[in-house]
């Protein structure tokens, strides 16, 4: 099991609302971390020039751990917030996607404090235990709970080994999902006494 503290779906919704109330940059950053499951460093390392399109999808090209490059699709709700964030900054065409008022790239220490502050504002009990990685953890556990395949989640997270992704499956020991139930109905042989 991952030791990172994650959020429930209700807590994630409350965190997004707190980010929305905090400002457009907070809203865009928190939504990107939750919706795309990016590592904080990958999100903060992104530049405006990394926004693009691929096969009709709005994407953000990011550099991952180990130097790999990945394209993360941006759902409509996230695209809108990022567009609004950039418009509030005067619609720059280059530079860090997430920047301070003076144009400097945000750092991970700032995001760590932001996540905890927003979680406190949202009344999330585990606020002091949360980190930016908690949002990636939440992305993974909620995706699996929603029925996303382990293979698709592994690809989305950039994990080389499926065992790394499997750690996020909260329901992996759930007897309701055991193959015995499927096979008992599939094999058609009944014992009628």
Secondary structure, 3 states (H helix, E strand, C coil): CCCCCCCCHHHHHHHHHHHHHHCHHHHHHHHHHHHHCCCHHHHHCCEHHHEEEECCEEEEEEECHHHCEEEEECCHHHHHHHHHHHHHCCCCCCCECCECCCCCECCHHHHHHHHHHHHHHCCCCCHHHCCHHHHHHHHHHHHHHCCCCHHHHHHHHCCCCHHHHHCCCCCCCCHHHCHHHHHHHHCCCCCCC
